């Protein structure tokens, strides 16, 4: 009975939380989420290609877009348009596919050579003894020549790159040329005739950087100076940023053209030249 008479003691402990915590936990959580977001952005950039990296870098270089120099430096997102060697290979394939759509392409396919060089993508239209792209002995393009040059212009006009146009002849002297008309004038007039066609069929007004006439100074077949393949028109699609070592080559190339034929690129119009020159040789 004595056990039942003992009082029951209940001990209550009052737990104190030390006051209200406020929003401190929210700040810590926000910092954590921000850090995670930054981590994922870094991981995304590391796995992205060079075009995306340059585009993001361009934004931080010029976030307001003041530069507006798309494709020419790190300002703006169009830096990805810059054609490098790998892109030139892709462009070559696209041009070849577009040219194959030209009627009777198989007849003169061997007269079109497209190669990637230190200057850029070089497209050459090679002549035969009878003439394929230009009438023999003058600067008037043939029907096939006009159609093919126009097709090239429609494709190249989509690019931001500048173009150089070159005219070349073989080593056969231009016999009985009136008023001193020679291979220098002929090569320059043919290149300028190609430029005129391209300007009206797809190229931008500022896309052609130079028109150059080299006569027989840069033979394709040096062992056979009179070979018909030495007579050709070359279209060079330049790199937006030239690869190391190519700038000096281009500089010397351009200098020789200007010094040697000075007024040739701005001489007689192709139409006038066609009237005044003999129908022999080139």
ChimeraX commands (.cxc) that place a marker at each C-alpha (Angstrom):
marker #1 position 0.00,0.00,0.00 radius 0.5
marker #1 position 2.97,2.23,0.70 radius 0.5
marker #1 position 3.96,2.09,-2.96 radius 0.5
marker #1 position 0.58,3.36,-4.09 radius 0.5
marker #1 position 0.72,6.35,-1.73 radius 0.5
marker #1 position 3.92,7.81,-3.29 radius 0.5
marker #1 position 3.22,11.02,-5.26 radius 0.5
marker #1 position 3.80,11.02,-9.03 radius 0.5
marker #1 position 6.35,13.62,-10.03 radius 0.5
marker #1 position 6.16,14.99,-13.61 radius 0.5
marker #1 position 9.22,16.87,-14.81 radius 0.5
marker #1 position 8.64,19.39,-17.64 radius 0.5
marker #1 position 11.60,20.92,-19.44 radius 0.5
marker #1 position 11.14,24.20,-21.21 radius 0.5
marker #1 position 13.19,24.30,-24.40 radius 0.5
marker #1 position 14.34,27.73,-25.47 radius 0.5
marker #1 position 15.02,28.35,-29.23 radius 0.5
marker #1 position 17.12,31.39,-28.60 radius 0.5
marker #1 position 14.83,33.76,-30.44 radius 0.5
marker #1 position 13.56,33.96,-34.05 radius 0.5
marker #1 position 16.09,33.05,-36.81 radius 0.5
marker #1 position 14.67,35.43,-39.45 radius 0.5
marker #1 position 15.55,34.89,-43.19 radius 0.5
marker #1 position 19.22,33.97,-42.84 radius 0.5
marker #1 position 18.58,30.49,-44.25 radius 0.5
marker #1 position 17.10,32.00,-47.41 radius 0.5
marker #1 position 20.29,33.92,-48.11 radius 0.5
marker #1 position 22.39,30.78,-47.69 radius 0.5
marker #1 position 20.06,28.82,-49.96 radius 0.5
marker #1 position 20.16,31.54,-52.62 radius 0.5
marker #1 position 23.96,31.50,-52.56 radius 0.5
marker #1 position 23.92,27.75,-52.99 radius 0.5
marker #1 position 21.54,27.89,-55.97 radius 0.5
marker #1 position 23.61,30.67,-57.60 radius 0.5
marker #1 position 26.78,28.63,-57.21 radius 0.5
marker #1 position 25.10,25.60,-58.77 radius 0.5
marker #1 position 23.86,27.67,-61.70 radius 0.5
marker #1 position 27.36,29.05,-62.29 radius 0.5
marker #1 position 28.75,25.52,-62.18 radius 0.5
marker #1 position 26.30,24.29,-64.81 radius 0.5
marker #1 position 27.05,27.28,-67.07 radius 0.5
marker #1 position 30.78,26.54,-66.87 radius 0.5
marker #1 position 30.17,22.86,-67.65 radius 0.5
marker #1 position 27.99,23.83,-70.62 radius 0.5
marker #1 position 30.64,26.20,-72.00 radius 0.5
marker #1 position 33.37,23.59,-71.63 radius 0.5
marker #1 position 31.33,21.15,-73.71 radius 0.5
marker #1 position 30.37,23.74,-76.38 radius 0.5
marker #1 position 32.17,24.26,-79.68 radius 0.5
marker #1 position 34.40,27.23,-80.53 radius 0.5
marker #1 position 31.61,29.17,-82.23 radius 0.5
marker #1 position 29.51,29.24,-79.06 radius 0.5
marker #1 position 32.52,30.16,-76.90 radius 0.5
marker #1 position 33.41,33.06,-79.18 radius 0.5
marker #1 position 29.80,34.24,-79.27 radius 0.5
marker #1 position 29.60,34.28,-75.46 radius 0.5
marker #1 position 32.99,35.98,-75.26 radius 0.5
marker #1 position 31.84,38.53,-77.82 radius 0.5
marker #1 position 28.85,39.43,-75.67 radius 0.5
marker #1 position 31.04,40.23,-72.69 radius 0.5
marker #1 position 33.38,42.22,-74.93 radius 0.5
marker #1 position 30.50,44.28,-76.30 radius 0.5
marker #1 position 27.31,43.64,-74.29 radius 0.5
marker #1 position 25.43,46.64,-75.70 radius 0.5
marker #1 position 26.22,45.79,-79.31 radius 0.5
marker #1 position 27.82,49.17,-79.97 radius 0.5
marker #1 position 30.54,47.63,-82.10 radius 0.5
marker #1 position 28.12,46.11,-84.63 radius 0.5
marker #1 position 30.99,44.39,-86.37 radius 0.5
marker #1 position 29.43,41.06,-86.99 radius 0.5
marker #1 position 31.89,38.40,-88.07 radius 0.5
marker #1 position 34.97,40.66,-87.97 radius 0.5
marker #1 position 36.03,40.46,-84.33 radius 0.5
marker #1 position 34.75,39.33,-80.93 radius 0.5
marker #1 position 31.86,41.80,-80.84 radius 0.5
marker #1 position 28.56,40.20,-81.80 radius 0.5
marker #1 position 27.48,36.61,-82.29 radius 0.5
marker #1 position 28.32,36.28,-85.98 radius 0.5
marker #1 position 31.99,35.53,-85.31 radius 0.5
marker #1 position 30.93,31.96,-86.00 radius 0.5
marker #1 position 30.64,32.87,-89.69 radius 0.5
marker #1 position 34.42,33.07,-90.00 radius 0.5
marker #1 position 35.56,30.47,-92.49 radius 0.5
marker #1 position 38.47,28.36,-91.37 radius 0.5
marker #1 position 40.15,25.60,-93.32 radius 0.5
marker #1 position 37.63,22.97,-92.25 radius 0.5
marker #1 position 34.81,25.29,-93.26 radius 0.5
marker #1 position 36.50,25.89,-96.61 radius 0.5
marker #1 position 36.40,22.15,-97.24 radius 0.5
marker #1 position 32.67,22.18,-96.56 radius 0.5
marker #1 position 32.20,25.21,-98.81 radius 0.5
marker #1 position 34.09,23.41,-101.57 radius 0.5
marker #1 position 31.66,20.50,-101.39 radius 0.5
marker #1 position 28.64,22.83,-101.47 radius 0.5
marker #1 position 29.97,24.73,-104.48 radius 0.5
marker #1 position 30.67,21.51,-106.36 radius 0.5
marker #1 position 27.13,20.32,-105.65 radius 0.5
marker #1 position 25.68,23.66,-106.86 radius 0.5
marker #1 position 27.76,23.66,-110.05 radius 0.5
marker #1 position 26.63,20.15,-110.91 radius 0.5
marker #1 position 23.13,21.56,-111.34 radius 0.5
marker #1 position 24.38,23.64,-114.28 radius 0.5
marker #1 position 23.26,22.18,-117.64 radius 0.5
marker #1 position 25.97,20.26,-119.52 radius 0.5
marker #1 position 28.21,20.40,-116.44 radius 0.5
marker #1 position 29.81,17.06,-117.29 radius 0.5
marker #1 position 31.16,18.47,-120.55 radius 0.5
marker #1 position 33.40,20.98,-118.76 radius 0.5
marker #1 position 33.68,19.53,-115.24 radius 0.5
marker #1 position 37.39,18.85,-115.79 radius 0.5
marker #1 position 37.91,22.55,-116.52 radius 0.5
marker #1 position 36.83,23.58,-113.02 radius 0.5
marker #1 position 39.37,23.19,-110.22 radius 0.5
marker #1 position 38.53,24.04,-106.60 radius 0.5
marker #1 position 41.30,23.87,-103.99 radius 0.5
marker #1 position 41.92,25.15,-100.45 radius 0.5
marker #1 position 45.08,27.29,-100.32 radius 0.5
marker #1 position 46.83,29.65,-97.92 radius 0.5
marker #1 position 44.82,32.57,-99.33 radius 0.5
marker #1 position 41.48,30.82,-99.07 radius 0.5
marker #1 position 39.31,28.78,-101.42 radius 0.5
marker #1 position 40.62,29.09,-104.99 radius 0.5
marker #1 position 38.16,28.41,-107.81 radius 0.5
marker #1 position 39.75,28.21,-111.26 radius 0.5
marker #1 position 38.02,28.09,-114.64 radius 0.5
marker #1 position 40.51,26.53,-117.06 radius 0.5
marker #1 position 40.32,27.09,-120.80 radius 0.5
marker #1 position 40.88,24.66,-123.64 radius 0.5
marker #1 position 42.40,25.29,-127.07 radius 0.5
marker #1 position 38.98,26.16,-128.49 radius 0.5
marker #1 position 37.93,28.19,-125.46 radius 0.5
marker #1 position 35.27,27.21,-122.93 radius 0.5
marker #1 position 34.44,30.15,-120.69 radius 0.5
marker #1 position 35.71,33.02,-122.86 radius 0.5
marker #1 position 35.84,33.49,-126.60 radius 0.5
marker #1 position 39.32,32.89,-127.95 radius 0.5
marker #1 position 41.38,36.06,-128.14 radius 0.5
marker #1 position 39.00,38.47,-126.35 radius 0.5
marker #1 position 37.37,39.23,-123.03 radius 0.5
marker #1 position 33.79,38.36,-123.97 radius 0.5
marker #1 position 32.48,35.43,-121.88 radius 0.5
marker #1 position 30.81,32.53,-123.65 radius 0.5
marker #1 position 27.24,31.53,-122.84 radius 0.5
marker #1 position 28.50,28.69,-120.64 radius 0.5
marker #1 position 30.99,31.03,-118.98 radius 0.5
marker #1 position 28.31,33.57,-118.09 radius 0.5
marker #1 position 26.01,30.91,-116.67 radius 0.5
marker #1 position 28.74,29.31,-114.57 radius 0.5
marker #1 position 30.08,32.61,-113.23 radius 0.5
marker #1 position 26.54,33.65,-112.29 radius 0.5
marker #1 position 26.03,30.36,-110.44 radius 0.5
marker #1 position 29.21,30.98,-108.46 radius 0.5
marker #1 position 28.08,34.50,-107.59 radius 0.5
marker #1 position 24.71,33.30,-106.28 radius 0.5
marker #1 position 26.47,30.96,-103.85 radius 0.5
marker #1 position 29.42,33.18,-102.85 radius 0.5
marker #1 position 27.16,36.18,-102.28 radius 0.5
marker #1 position 25.80,34.43,-99.18 radius 0.5
marker #1 position 29.21,34.61,-97.48 radius 0.5
marker #1 position 30.70,37.50,-95.46 radius 0.5
marker #1 position 34.11,36.89,-97.05 radius 0.5
marker #1 position 35.76,39.15,-99.61 radius 0.5
marker #1 position 36.78,37.86,-103.02 radius 0.5
marker #1 position 39.75,38.39,-105.32 radius 0.5
marker #1 position 39.38,37.86,-109.06 radius 0.5
marker #1 position 42.39,37.04,-111.21 radius 0.5
marker #1 position 42.93,36.75,-114.95 radius 0.5
marker #1 position 45.75,34.66,-116.45 radius 0.5
marker #1 position 46.94,33.93,-119.99 radius 0.5
marker #1 position 49.46,31.58,-121.58 radius 0.5
marker #1 position 52.81,32.70,-122.97 radius 0.5
marker #1 position 51.73,33.05,-126.59 radius 0.5
marker #1 position 52.40,36.67,-127.59 radius 0.5
marker #1 position 49.35,38.70,-128.48 radius 0.5
marker #1 position 50.05,39.25,-132.17 radius 0.5
marker #1 position 49.25,42.58,-133.81 radius 0.5
marker #1 position 47.60,44.00,-130.74 radius 0.5
marker #1 position 46.11,47.42,-131.51 radius 0.5
marker #1 position 47.16,50.36,-129.35 radius 0.5
marker #1 position 49.60,48.19,-127.44 radius 0.5
marker #1 position 46.91,45.73,-126.34 radius 0.5
marker #1 position 48.66,42.71,-124.82 radius 0.5
marker #1 position 48.20,39.73,-122.52 radius 0.5
marker #1 position 48.27,42.14,-119.58 radius 0.5
marker #1 position 45.16,43.94,-120.76 radius 0.5
marker #1 position 43.47,40.71,-121.83 radius 0.5
marker #1 position 43.97,39.00,-118.46 radius 0.5
marker #1 position 42.74,42.06,-116.55 radius 0.5
marker #1 position 39.75,42.57,-118.88 radius 0.5
marker #1 position 38.64,38.97,-118.49 radius 0.5
marker #1 position 38.83,39.19,-114.69 radius 0.5
marker #1 position 36.88,42.45,-114.80 radius 0.5
marker #1 position 34.27,40.94,-117.12 radius 0.5
marker #1 position 33.78,38.12,-114.60 radius 0.5
marker #1 position 33.43,40.71,-111.82 radius 0.5
marker #1 position 30.69,42.55,-113.71 radius 0.5
marker #1 position 28.68,39.38,-114.15 radius 0.5
marker #1 position 29.10,38.41,-110.50 radius 0.5
marker #1 position 28.12,41.86,-109.24 radius 0.5
marker #1 position 24.77,41.62,-111.03 radius 0.5
marker #1 position 24.04,38.01,-110.09 radius 0.5
marker #1 position 24.56,37.77,-106.35 radius 0.5
marker #1 position 27.65,39.50,-104.94 radius 0.5
marker #1 position 27.43,42.46,-102.58 radius 0.5
marker #1 position 28.74,45.80,-103.82 radius 0.5
marker #1 position 31.68,45.71,-101.39 radius 0.5
marker #1 position 32.49,42.01,-101.67 radius 0.5
marker #1 position 35.15,42.15,-104.40 radius 0.5
marker #1 position 38.43,43.33,-102.88 radius 0.5
marker #1 position 40.68,43.22,-105.97 radius 0.5
marker #1 position 40.61,42.52,-109.68 radius 0.5
marker #1 position 44.04,41.40,-110.86 radius 0.5
marker #1 position 45.54,40.65,-114.26 radius 0.5
marker #1 position 48.76,38.62,-114.30 radius 0.5
marker #1 position 49.18,37.87,-118.01 radius 0.5
marker #1 position 51.58,34.87,-118.17 radius 0.5
marker #1 position 53.48,35.64,-114.95 radius 0.5
marker #1 position 51.82,32.90,-112.89 radius 0.5
marker #1 position 51.61,29.93,-115.20 radius 0.5
marker #1 position 49.69,26.88,-114.05 radius 0.5
marker #1 position 51.81,24.60,-116.24 radius 0.5
marker #1 position 55.30,26.05,-116.03 radius 0.5
marker #1 position 56.77,23.20,-118.05 radius 0.5
marker #1 position 54.37,24.01,-120.89 radius 0.5
marker #1 position 53.94,27.82,-121.02 radius 0.5
marker #1 position 51.67,27.68,-124.08 radius 0.5
marker #1 position 49.32,25.08,-122.61 radius 0.5
marker #1 position 45.68,26.17,-122.81 radius 0.5
marker #1 position 45.12,25.50,-119.08 radius 0.5
marker #1 position 47.34,28.50,-118.33 radius 0.5
marker #1 position 44.49,30.64,-119.66 radius 0.5
marker #1 position 42.13,30.84,-116.74 radius 0.5
marker #1 position 40.02,32.95,-114.41 radius 0.5
marker #1 position 40.58,32.48,-110.67 radius 0.5
marker #1 position 38.14,33.42,-107.91 radius 0.5
marker #1 position 39.68,33.43,-104.41 radius 0.5
marker #1 position 37.36,33.32,-101.38 radius 0.5
marker #1 position 39.49,34.90,-98.66 radius 0.5
marker #1 position 39.66,33.82,-95.04 radius 0.5
marker #1 position 38.16,36.43,-92.73 radius 0.5
marker #1 position 41.30,35.99,-90.61 radius 0.5
marker #1 position 44.23,34.80,-92.77 radius 0.5
marker #1 position 46.13,31.79,-91.36 radius 0.5
marker #1 position 49.65,32.50,-90.05 radius 0.5
marker #1 position 52.16,32.92,-92.85 radius 0.5
marker #1 position 49.66,33.71,-95.59 radius 0.5
marker #1 position 49.56,37.50,-95.17 radius 0.5
marker #1 position 53.01,38.06,-96.58 radius 0.5
marker #1 position 52.26,35.80,-99.52 radius 0.5
marker #1 position 49.11,37.71,-100.32 radius 0.5
marker #1 position 50.85,41.04,-99.93 radius 0.5
marker #1 position 53.54,40.12,-102.40 radius 0.5
marker #1 position 50.91,38.68,-104.70 radius 0.5
marker #1 position 48.82,41.83,-104.71 radius 0.5
marker #1 position 51.85,44.12,-105.03 radius 0.5
marker #1 position 53.15,42.39,-108.13 radius 0.5
marker #1 position 49.75,42.64,-109.78 radius 0.5
marker #1 position 49.43,46.37,-109.14 radius 0.5
marker #1 position 52.98,47.24,-110.10 radius 0.5
marker #1 position 53.04,45.19,-113.27 radius 0.5
marker #1 position 49.74,46.03,-114.85 radius 0.5
marker #1 position 48.81,49.28,-113.09 radius 0.5
marker #1 position 46.19,50.62,-115.46 radius 0.5
marker #1 position 45.20,47.24,-116.86 radius 0.5
marker #1 position 42.51,46.58,-114.26 radius 0.5
marker #1 position 40.98,49.97,-115.04 radius 0.5
marker #1 position 41.63,49.95,-118.77 radius 0.5
marker #1 position 39.39,49.38,-121.72 radius 0.5
marker #1 position 35.98,47.91,-121.13 radius 0.5
marker #1 position 35.63,44.25,-122.10 radius 0.5
marker #1 position 33.15,45.26,-124.79 radius 0.5
marker #1 position 35.60,47.74,-126.32 radius 0.5
marker #1 position 38.47,45.30,-125.99 radius 0.5
marker #1 position 36.55,42.66,-127.85 radius 0.5
marker #1 position 36.15,45.04,-130.79 radius 0.5
marker #1 position 39.74,46.20,-131.00 radius 0.5
marker #1 position 41.72,43.00,-130.43 radius 0.5
marker #1 position 42.51,40.26,-132.98 radius 0.5
marker #1 position 40.90,36.86,-132.72 radius 0.5
marker #1 position 44.10,34.88,-132.32 radius 0.5
marker #1 position 45.84,32.92,-129.65 radius 0.5
marker #1 position 44.41,33.41,-126.22 radius 0.5
marker link #1:1,2 radius 0.2
marker link #1:2,3 radius 0.2
marker link #1:3,4 radius 0.2
marker link #1:4,5 radius 0.2
marker link #1:5,6 radius 0.2
marker link #1:6,7 radius 0.2
marker link #1:7,8 radius 0.2
marker link #1:8,9 radius 0.2
marker link #1:9,10 radius 0.2
marker link #1:10,11 radius 0.2
marker link #1:11,12 radius 0.2
marker link #1:12,13 radius 0.2
marker link #1:13,14 radius 0.2
marker link #1:14,15 radius 0.2
marker link #1:15,16 radius 0.2
marker link #1:16,17 radius 0.2
marker link #1:17,18 radius 0.2
marker link #1:18,19 radius 0.2
marker link #1:19,20 radius 0.2
marker link #1:20,21 radius 0.2
marker link #1:21,22 radius 0.2
marker link #1:22,23 radius 0.2
marker link #1:23,24 radius 0.2
marker link #1:24,25 radius 0.2
marker link #1:25,26 radius 0.2
marker link #1:26,27 radius 0.2
marker link #1:27,28 radius 0.2
marker link #1:28,29 radius 0.2
marker link #1:29,30 radius 0.2
marker link #1:30,31 radius 0.2
marker link #1:31,32 radius 0.2
marker link #1:32,33 radius 0.2
marker link #1:33,34 radius 0.2
marker link #1:34,35 radius 0.2
marker link #1:35,36 radius 0.2
marker link #1:36,37 radius 0.2
marker link #1:37,38 radius 0.2
marker link #1:38,39 radius 0.2
marker link #1:39,40 radius 0.2
marker link #1:40,41 radius 0.2
marker link #1:41,42 radius 0.2
marker link #1:42,43 radius 0.2
marker link #1:43,44 radius 0.2
marker link #1:44,45 radius 0.2
marker link #1:45,46 radius 0.2
marker link #1:46,47 radius 0.2
marker link #1:47,48 radius 0.2
marker link #1:48,49 radius 0.2
marker link #1:49,50 radius 0.2
marker link #1:50,51 radius 0.2
marker link #1:51,52 radius 0.2
marker link #1:52,53 radius 0.2
marker link #1:53,54 radius 0.2
marker link #1:54,55 radius 0.2
marker link #1:55,56 radius 0.2
marker link #1:56,57 radius 0.2
marker link #1:57,58 radius 0.2
marker link #1:58,59 radius 0.2
marker link #1:59,60 radius 0.2
marker link #1:60,61 radius 0.2
marker link #1:61,62 radius 0.2
marker link #1:62,63 radius 0.2
marker link #1:63,64 radius 0.2
marker link #1:64,65 radius 0.2
marker link #1:65,66 radius 0.2
marker link #1:66,67 radius 0.2
marker link #1:67,68 radius 0.2
marker link #1:68,69 radius 0.2
marker link #1:69,70 radius 0.2
marker link #1:70,71 radius 0.2
marker link #1:71,72 radius 0.2
marker link #1:72,73 radius 0.2
marker link #1:73,74 radius 0.2
marker link #1:74,75 radius 0.2
marker link #1:75,76 radius 0.2
marker link #1:76,77 radius 0.2
marker link #1:77,78 radius 0.2
marker link #1:78,79 radius 0.2
marker link #1:79,80 radius 0.2
marker link #1:80,81 radius 0.2
marker link #1:81,82 radius 0.2
marker link #1:82,83 radius 0.2
marker link #1:83,84 radius 0.2
marker link #1:84,85 radius 0.2
marker link #1:85,86 radius 0.2
marker link #1:86,87 radius 0.2
marker link #1:87,88 radius 0.2
marker link #1:88,89 radius 0.2
marker link #1:89,90 radius 0.2
marker link #1:90,91 radius 0.2
marker link #1:91,92 radius 0.2
marker link #1:92,93 radius 0.2
marker link #1:93,94 radius 0.2
marker link #1:94,95 radius 0.2
marker link #1:95,96 radius 0.2
marker link #1:96,97 radius 0.2
marker link #1:97,98 radius 0.2
marker link #1:98,99 radius 0.2
marker link #1:99,100 radius 0.2
marker link #1:100,101 radius 0.2
marker link #1:101,102 radius 0.2
marker link #1:102,103 radius 0.2
marker link #1:103,104 radius 0.2
marker link #1:104,105 radius 0.2
marker link #1:105,106 radius 0.2
marker link #1:106,107 radius 0.2
marker link #1:107,108 radius 0.2
marker link #1:108,109 radius 0.2
marker link #1:109,110 radius 0.2
marker link #1:110,111 radius 0.2
marker link #1:111,112 radius 0.2
marker link #1:112,113 radius 0.2
marker link #1:113,114 radius 0.2
marker link #1:114,115 radius 0.2
marker link #1:115,116 radius 0.2
marker link #1:116,117 radius 0.2
marker link #1:117,118 radius 0.2
marker link #1:118,119 radius 0.2
marker link #1:119,120 radius 0.2
marker link #1:120,121 radius 0.2
marker link #1:121,122 radius 0.2
marker link #1:122,123 radius 0.2
marker link #1:123,124 radius 0.2
marker link #1:124,125 radius 0.2
marker link #1:125,126 radius 0.2
marker link #1:126,127 radius 0.2
marker link #1:127,128 radius 0.2
marker link #1:128,129 radius 0.2
marker link #1:129,130 radius 0.2
marker link #1:130,131 radius 0.2
marker link #1:131,132 radius 0.2
marker link #1:132,133 radius 0.2
marker link #1:133,134 radius 0.2
marker link #1:134,135 radius 0.2
marker link #1:135,136 radius 0.2
marker link #1:136,137 radius 0.2
marker link #1:137,138 radius 0.2
marker link #1:138,139 radius 0.2
marker link #1:139,140 radius 0.2
marker link #1:140,141 radius 0.2
marker link #1:141,142 radius 0.2
marker link #1:142,143 radius 0.2
marker link #1:143,144 radius 0.2
marker link #1:144,145 radius 0.2
marker link #1:145,146 radius 0.2
marker link #1:146,147 radius 0.2
marker link #1:147,148 radius 0.2
marker link #1:148,149 radius 0.2
marker link #1:149,150 radius 0.2
marker link #1:150,151 radius 0.2
marker link #1:151,152 radius 0.2
marker link #1:152,153 radius 0.2
marker link #1:153,154 radius 0.2
marker link #1:154,155 radius 0.2
marker link #1:155,156 radius 0.2
marker link #1:156,157 radius 0.2
marker link #1:157,158 radius 0.2
marker link #1:158,159 radius 0.2
marker link #1:159,160 radius 0.2
marker link #1:160,161 radius 0.2
marker link #1:161,162 radius 0.2
marker link #1:162,163 radius 0.2
marker link #1:163,164 radius 0.2
marker link #1:164,165 radius 0.2
marker link #1:165,166 radius 0.2
marker link #1:166,167 radius 0.2
marker link #1:167,168 radius 0.2
marker link #1:168,169 radius 0.2
marker link #1:169,170 radius 0.2
marker link #1:170,171 radius 0.2
marker link #1:171,172 radius 0.2
marker link #1:172,173 radius 0.2
marker link #1:173,174 radius 0.2
marker link #1:174,175 radius 0.2
marker link #1:175,176 radius 0.2
marker link #1:176,177 radius 0.2
marker link #1:177,178 radius 0.2
marker link #1:178,179 radius 0.2
marker link #1:179,180 radius 0.2
marker link #1:180,181 radius 0.2
marker link #1:181,182 radius 0.2
marker link #1:182,183 radius 0.2
marker link #1:183,184 radius 0.2
marker link #1:184,185 radius 0.2
marker link #1:185,186 radius 0.2
marker link #1:186,187 radius 0.2
marker link #1:187,188 radius 0.2
marker link #1:188,189 radius 0.2
marker link #1:189,190 radius 0.2
marker link #1:190,191 radius 0.2
marker link #1:191,192 radius 0.2
marker link #1:192,193 radius 0.2
marker link #1:193,194 radius 0.2
marker link #1:194,195 radius 0.2
marker link #1:195,196 radius 0.2
marker link #1:196,197 radius 0.2
marker link #1:197,198 radius 0.2
marker link #1:198,199 radius 0.2
marker link #1:199,200 radius 0.2
marker link #1:200,201 radius 0.2
marker link #1:201,202 radius 0.2
marker link #1:202,203 radius 0.2
marker link #1:203,204 radius 0.2
marker link #1:204,205 radius 0.2
marker link #1:205,206 radius 0.2
marker link #1:206,207 radius 0.2
marker link #1:207,208 radius 0.2
marker link #1:208,209 radius 0.2
marker link #1:209,210 radius 0.2
marker link #1:210,211 radius 0.2
marker link #1:211,212 radius 0.2
marker link #1:212,213 radius 0.2
marker link #1:213,214 radius 0.2
marker link #1:214,215 radius 0.2
marker link #1:215,216 radius 0.2
marker link #1:216,217 radius 0.2
marker link #1:217,218 radius 0.2
marker link #1:218,219 radius 0.2
marker link #1:219,220 radius 0.2
marker link #1:220,221 radius 0.2
marker link #1:221,222 radius 0.2
marker link #1:222,223 radius 0.2
marker link #1:223,224 radius 0.2
marker link #1:224,225 radius 0.2
marker link #1:225,226 radius 0.2
marker link #1:226,227 radius 0.2
marker link #1:227,228 radius 0.2
marker link #1:228,229 radius 0.2
marker link #1:229,230 radius 0.2
marker link #1:230,231 radius 0.2
marker link #1:231,232 radius 0.2
marker link #1:232,233 radius 0.2
marker link #1:233,234 radius 0.2
marker link #1:234,235 radius 0.2
marker link #1:235,236 radius 0.2
marker link #1:236,237 radius 0.2
marker link #1:237,238 radius 0.2
marker link #1:238,239 radius 0.2
marker link #1:239,240 radius 0.2
marker link #1:240,241 radius 0.2
marker link #1:241,242 radius 0.2
marker link #1:242,243 radius 0.2
marker link #1:243,244 radius 0.2
marker link #1:244,245 radius 0.2
marker link #1:245,246 radius 0.2
marker link #1:246,247 radius 0.2
marker link #1:247,248 radius 0.2
marker link #1:248,249 radius 0.2
marker link #1:249,250 radius 0.2
marker link #1:250,251 radius 0.2
marker link #1:251,252 radius 0.2
marker link #1:252,253 radius 0.2
marker link #1:253,254 radius 0.2
marker link #1:254,255 radius 0.2
marker link #1:255,256 radius 0.2
marker link #1:256,257 radius 0.2
marker link #1:257,258 radius 0.2
marker link #1:258,259 radius 0.2
marker link #1:259,260 radius 0.2
marker link #1:260,261 radius 0.2
marker link #1:261,262 radius 0.2
marker link #1:262,263 radius 0.2
marker link #1:263,264 radius 0.2
marker link #1:264,265 radius 0.2
marker link #1:265,266 radius 0.2
marker link #1:266,267 radius 0.2
marker link #1:267,268 radius 0.2
marker link #1:268,269 radius 0.2
marker link #1:269,270 radius 0.2
marker link #1:270,271 radius 0.2
marker link #1:271,272 radius 0.2
marker link #1:272,273 radius 0.2
marker link #1:273,274 radius 0.2
marker link #1:274,275 radius 0.2
marker link #1:275,276 radius 0.2
marker link #1:276,277 radius 0.2
marker link #1:277,278 radius 0.2
marker link #1:278,279 radius 0.2
marker link #1:279,280 radius 0.2
marker link #1:280,281 radius 0.2
marker link #1:281,282 radius 0.2
view
